[in-house]
Amino acid sequence: MLLAVKGLQTSVGLSPRAPALPRIATMQSFDVEVRGAGIVGKSLALSLAALGLDVALRGAPASGDDVRAYALSPSSIELLRRLRVWDALAADARTAVHDIVVHGDEAGAVLEFSAWQQCVAELAVITDAGALERALGAAIGGATRVVRVDVDVDAALVAHCEGRAAATLRSLGAATTFERSDTGQRAIAARLVASLPHRHVARQWFRSPDVLALLPFDRPQRERSYALVWSLPRERAEALLALDAGAFERELAAVAGSDAGALSLASERAAWPLVVGGAAAWSGPGWVLVGDAAHVVHPLAGQGLNLGLADVAALTAVVAGREPWRAVGDERLLRRYERQRAAPTWAMRQMTDGLLRLFAASSAPIRELRNNGMGLVNRVPPLKRWLTARALDS
Ligand SMILES: Cc1cc2nc3c(=O)[nH]c(=O)nc-3n(C[C@H](O)[C@H](O)[C@H](O)COP(=O)(O)OP(=O)(O)OC[C@H]3O[C@@H](n4cnc5c(N)ncnc54)[C@H](O)[C@@H]3O)c2cc1C
């Protein structure tokens, strides 16, 4: 028999010879079980606990040595601030982006976005993935209504936050179908140090079929670091991963040129297979999908986690606003959440899939069209403002 014991944060297997436990006092049922303790799962657990719900969080704590850095939108930051996590991050774990420069695959095909033009303080904040995981973990440790468990518990609602692994869960197999397609690409992530200061400029190169992003960062060196995300076909990614540091840096320089200065590796390189897709249904009686469990987008727009945190905010608002008689696992309630999130998620998927297809095509007319298109958008400030507002809004 398994008991979730609040405070002990464990599961207890009782053998016939085990001393009798005060069962009524220790056995606990929860309002919500959050399955998956990634950034989305931990944020959801904190957010629902702040409504006064008792939450069980199932999943091992992250190792915290992720080389990625996430470009977080103002809405994501607002949520993390409400959860008292954002201000707990060290200053060098979050670096503001004031400008974004996007290069096409021909000289002169450039798109520039600026916070100043958009009348906002910053376009995004690049945030250390490991530091964010640790700050959320510490907040969970101090949240009296969240209990870490390692078995399933009795709960009115199960929120699936297992990331892309949710697609393989047998318990969900009958409830929803997952459409997933392998892009045939991998993303290489690493930390870099540059010979020139980053000046808070994020840089991106769309060089068919590669997409290379340098996100300004302050770790390991203040003002001179970048987080690298380089998406490219699997074979080329594997070849690049096999190179020694010097040869890898030369390949990097061949794409990035000298705009950011000379770039040197400052961490191990890690790689992720890139799949995209989503679940046919995000909710049902007593269950709901949140974050990458519901949708996986290509990282070229840096929006996957932002979508997941927007899911957390939407689900929390729907649960907070429920009628007094409605249970937290009520299917009709959960459908409200699903309806709210369907359109923005669909739009973001179309945008990232469309960009991926557009920049993967190597035929001359399409290359010309996309490079001219970038120049055109760059010369039309209202269109640029509209595009930036959509990205800031996710
Ligand atoms: C290279 C790269 C760069 C990216 N950059 C950005 C960016 O700049 N901005 C942005 O917004 N997004 C970015 N993303 C996307 C972002 O990483 C994901 O959208 C985000 O991590 C999803 O968070 P999640 O908590 O939903 O899922 P995950 O991070 O996958 O967490 C799921 C958790 O569930 C656990 N789990 C799995 N199965 C089970 C189970 N059966 N039981 C219990 N626990 C389980 C896992 O161990 C994990 O801890 C990037 C992605 C990649 C690959």
The ligand as an SDF file (V2000), in Angstrom:
LIG
                    3D

 53 58  0  0  0  0  0  0  0  0999 V2000
   17.9820   23.6370  -28.0190 C   0  0  0  0  0  0  0  0  0  0  0  0
   16.6790   24.1880  -27.5150 C   0  0  0  0  0  0  0  0  0  0  0  0
   16.5640   25.5440  -27.2430 C   0  0  0  0  0  0  0  0  0  0  0  0
   15.3610   26.0780  -26.7670 C   0  0  0  0  0  0  0  0  0  0  0  0
   15.2610   27.4240  -26.5470 N   0  0  0  0  0  0  0  0  0  0  0  0
   14.0930   27.9470  -26.1170 C   0  0  0  0  0  0  0  0  0  0  0  0
   13.9630   29.3670  -25.8840 C   0  0  0  0  0  0  0  0  0  0  0  0
   14.8960   30.1460  -26.0810 O   0  0  0  0  0  0  0  0  0  0  0  0
   12.7670   29.8400  -25.4250 N   0  0  0  0  0  0  0  0  0  0  0  0
   11.7030   29.0210  -25.2070 C   0  0  0  0  0  0  0  0  0  0  0  0
   10.6360   29.5150  -24.8190 O   0  0  0  0  0  0  0  0  0  0  0  0
   11.8010   27.6760  -25.4320 N   0  0  0  0  0  0  0  0  0  0  0  0
   12.9540   27.1220  -25.8670 C   0  0  0  0  0  0  0  0  0  0  0  0
   13.0570   25.7670  -26.0780 N   0  0  0  0  0  0  0  0  0  0  0  0
   11.9030   24.9050  -25.7970 C   0  0  0  0  0  0  0  0  0  0  0  0
   11.8970   24.4960  -24.3060 C   0  0  0  0  0  0  0  0  0  0  0  0
   13.1050   23.8230  -23.9930 O   0  0  0  0  0  0  0  0  0  0  0  0
   10.7220   23.5800  -24.0150 C   0  0  0  0  0  0  0  0  0  0  0  0
    9.5480   24.0960  -24.5900 O   0  0  0  0  0  0  0  0  0  0  0  0
   10.5290   23.4520  -22.5080 C   0  0  0  0  0  0  0  0  0  0  0  0
   11.6950   22.9210  -21.9050 O   0  0  0  0  0  0  0  0  0  0  0  0
    9.3430   22.5530  -22.2000 C   0  0  0  0  0  0  0  0  0  0  0  0
    9.2220   22.4410  -20.8030 O   0  0  0  0  0  0  0  0  0  0  0  0
    8.3130   21.2960  -20.1640 P   0  0  0  0  0  0  0  0  0  0  0  0
    8.4570   21.4640  -18.6920 O   0  0  0  0  0  0  0  0  0  0  0  0
    6.9680   21.3140  -20.8050 O   0  0  0  0  0  0  0  0  0  0  0  0
    8.9930   19.9260  -20.6460 O   0  0  0  0  0  0  0  0  0  0  0  0
   10.4010   19.3120  -20.2360 P   0  0  0  0  0  0  0  0  0  0  0  0
   11.4290   20.3630  -20.0880 O   0  0  0  0  0  0  0  0  0  0  0  0
   10.6730   18.2330  -21.2460 O   0  0  0  0  0  0  0  0  0  0  0  0
   10.1490   18.6710  -18.7990 O   0  0  0  0  0  0  0  0  0  0  0  0
    9.4020   17.4840  -18.6570 C   0  0  0  0  0  0  0  0  0  0  0  0
    9.7620   16.8420  -17.3170 C   0  0  0  0  0  0  0  0  0  0  0  0
    8.9570   15.6710  -17.1190 O   0  0  0  0  0  0  0  0  0  0  0  0
    9.7800   14.5870  -16.7130 C   0  0  0  0  0  0  0  0  0  0  0  0
    9.1160   13.3400  -17.1080 N   0  0  0  0  0  0  0  0  0  0  0  0
    9.0630   12.7430  -18.3330 C   0  0  0  0  0  0  0  0  0  0  0  0
    8.3360   11.6070  -18.2760 N   0  0  0  0  0  0  0  0  0  0  0  0
    7.9080   11.4800  -16.9950 C   0  0  0  0  0  0  0  0  0  0  0  0
    7.0980   10.5250  -16.3100 C   0  0  0  0  0  0  0  0  0  0  0  0
    6.5910    9.4570  -16.9340 N   0  0  0  0  0  0  0  0  0  0  0  0
    6.8420   10.7190  -14.9790 N   0  0  0  0  0  0  0  0  0  0  0  0
    7.3430   11.8110  -14.3340 C   0  0  0  0  0  0  0  0  0  0  0  0
    8.1250   12.7380  -14.9300 N   0  0  0  0  0  0  0  0  0  0  0  0
    8.3910   12.5850  -16.2360 C   0  0  0  0  0  0  0  0  0  0  0  0
   11.1130   14.8500  -17.4060 C   0  0  0  0  0  0  0  0  0  0  0  0
   12.1680   14.1850  -16.7360 O   0  0  0  0  0  0  0  0  0  0  0  0
   11.2180   16.3720  -17.2530 C   0  0  0  0  0  0  0  0  0  0  0  0
   11.7470   16.7310  -16.0080 O   0  0  0  0  0  0  0  0  0  0  0  0
   14.2510   25.2140  -26.5720 C   0  0  0  0  0  0  0  0  0  0  0  0
   14.3650   23.8420  -26.8390 C   0  0  0  0  0  0  0  0  0  0  0  0
   15.5630   23.3330  -27.3140 C   0  0  0  0  0  0  0  0  0  0  0  0
   15.6590   21.8540  -27.6270 C   0  0  0  0  0  0  0  0  0  0  0  0
  1  2  1  0
  2  3  1  0
  2 52  2  0
  3  4  2  0
  4  5  1  0
  4 50  1  0
  5  6  2  0
  6  7  1  0
  6 13  1  0
  7  8  2  0
  7  9  1  0
  9 10  1  0
 10 11  2  0
 10 12  1  0
 12 13  2  0
 13 14  1  0
 14 15  1  0
 14 50  1  0
 15 16  1  0
 16 17  1  0
 16 18  1  0
 18 19  1  0
 18 20  1  0
 20 21  1  0
 20 22  1  0
 22 23  1  0
 23 24  1  0
 24 25  2  0
 24 26  1  0
 24 27  1  0
 27 28  1  0
 28 29  2  0
 28 30  1  0
 28 31  1  0
 31 32  1  0
 32 33  1  0
 33 34  1  0
 33 48  1  0
 34 35  1  0
 35 36  1  0
 35 46  1  0
 36 37  1  0
 36 45  1  0
 37 38  2  0
 38 39  1  0
 39 40  1  0
 39 45  2  0
 40 41  1  0
 40 42  2  0
 42 43  1  0
 43 44  2  0
 44 45  1  0
 46 47  1  0
 46 48  1  0
 48 49  1  0
 50 51  2  0
 51 52  1  0
 52 53  1  0
M  END
$$$$
